[in-house]
Amino acid sequence: MYIDSFDEANKYILTDGDLLMARTGASAGNLLFFEGDEKAVFASYLIRMKFKKEILSKLYWYFSKSKLYWDQVRQLSAGSAQPQFNGGALKQIVFPFPKSISG
């Protein structure tokens, strides 16, 4: 949903390839890969991630499905009843990726 009703809306508009991470609750650490050109904004309970290259967003999204990713999320989450996963914890995630994607 997009509402063009405030001056600073542009900084919340999603672009193709953005990743959105849930910060709290049972879904903390889950990622959504945003694809599309429709106007949409993200809410404050989400963390938007942007990579400089499109391929890295998709690679990170695939990585978020791995045991290595979830082991780190569980270790870095705060709280037990309502897990919290913030930007500081996100920066500590070790993301292994190839130096080159060419064979």
C-alpha positions as CSV (number, residue, x, y, z in Angstrom):
1,M,0.0,0.0,0.0
2,Y,1.3,3.4,-0.9
3,I,0.0,6.8,0.3
4,D,1.5,9.9,-1.2
5,S,0.5,12.2,1.7
6,F,3.6,13.4,3.5
7,D,6.8,15.1,2.4
8,E,9.3,12.5,3.4
9,A,7.5,9.5,1.7
10,N,10.3,9.0,-0.8
11,K,12.7,7.6,1.8
12,Y,10.2,4.9,2.6
13,I,9.4,3.9,-1.0
14,L,10.5,0.4,-1.9
15,T,12.4,-0.3,-5.1
16,D,12.8,-3.5,-7.0
17,G,15.3,-5.8,-5.3
18,D,14.9,-4.3,-1.8
19,L,15.0,-6.8,1.1
20,L,12.7,-6.4,4.1
21,M,13.5,-8.1,7.4
22,A,11.1,-8.5,10.3
23,R,12.5,-7.1,13.5
24,T,10.3,-8.5,16.2
25,G,8.2,-11.5,17.3
26,A,8.0,-15.0,15.8
27,S,8.9,-13.7,12.4
28,A,12.0,-11.9,13.5
29,G,14.8,-12.5,11.0
30,N,12.5,-13.5,8.1
31,L,13.2,-11.8,4.8
32,L,11.0,-10.7,1.9
33,F,12.6,-10.0,-1.5
34,F,10.6,-7.1,-3.0
35,E,10.1,-7.4,-6.7
36,G,7.9,-5.0,-8.8
37,D,7.5,-1.5,-9.8
38,E,4.3,-0.7,-8.0
39,K,4.6,2.0,-5.4
40,A,4.8,0.6,-1.9
41,V,6.3,1.7,1.4
42,F,7.7,-0.2,4.4
43,A,6.8,0.1,8.0
44,S,9.0,0.9,11.0
45,Y,8.8,-2.7,12.3
46,L,10.8,-3.8,9.3
47,I,14.4,-3.3,8.3
48,R,15.0,-2.4,4.7
49,M,18.2,-3.7,3.2
50,K,19.7,-2.4,-0.1
51,F,22.7,-3.8,-1.8
52,K,24.7,-1.9,-4.5
53,K,24.3,-4.7,-6.9
54,E,21.1,-6.5,-7.7
55,I,22.7,-10.0,-7.5
56,L,23.7,-9.5,-3.9
57,S,20.1,-8.9,-2.8
58,K,19.0,-12.2,-4.4
59,L,22.0,-14.0,-3.0
60,Y,21.4,-12.7,0.5
61,W,17.7,-13.7,0.2
62,Y,18.7,-17.3,-0.7
63,F,21.3,-17.2,2.2
64,S,18.5,-16.3,4.6
65,K,17.0,-19.7,3.9
66,S,20.1,-21.5,5.2
67,K,20.9,-23.1,8.5
68,L,24.0,-20.9,8.9
69,Y,21.8,-17.8,8.6
70,W,19.2,-19.0,11.1
71,D,21.9,-20.2,13.6
72,Q,23.2,-16.6,13.6
73,V,19.8,-15.0,13.9
74,R,18.9,-17.2,16.9
75,Q,22.3,-16.4,18.6
76,L,22.0,-12.6,18.0
77,S,18.3,-12.2,18.8
78,A,17.4,-10.6,22.1
79,G,14.5,-11.7,24.3
80,S,12.7,-15.0,24.5
81,A,8.9,-14.2,24.5
82,Q,9.2,-11.5,21.8
83,P,12.5,-12.0,20.0
84,Q,14.1,-8.7,18.8
85,F,16.4,-8.5,15.9
86,N,17.7,-5.0,15.2
87,G,20.1,-3.3,12.8
88,G,23.1,-3.8,15.2
89,A,22.5,-7.6,15.2
90,L,22.0,-7.6,11.4
91,K,25.4,-6.0,11.0
92,Q,27.0,-9.0,12.8
93,I,25.6,-11.6,10.4
94,V,28.4,-13.3,8.5
95,F,27.3,-13.5,4.9
96,P,29.7,-15.8,2.9
97,F,29.6,-15.0,-0.8
98,P,31.8,-15.7,-3.8
99,K,34.3,-13.1,-5.0
100,S,33.2,-13.8,-8.5
101,I,30.1,-15.4,-10.0
102,S,31.8,-16.2,-13.3
103,G,33.0,-19.8,-13.7
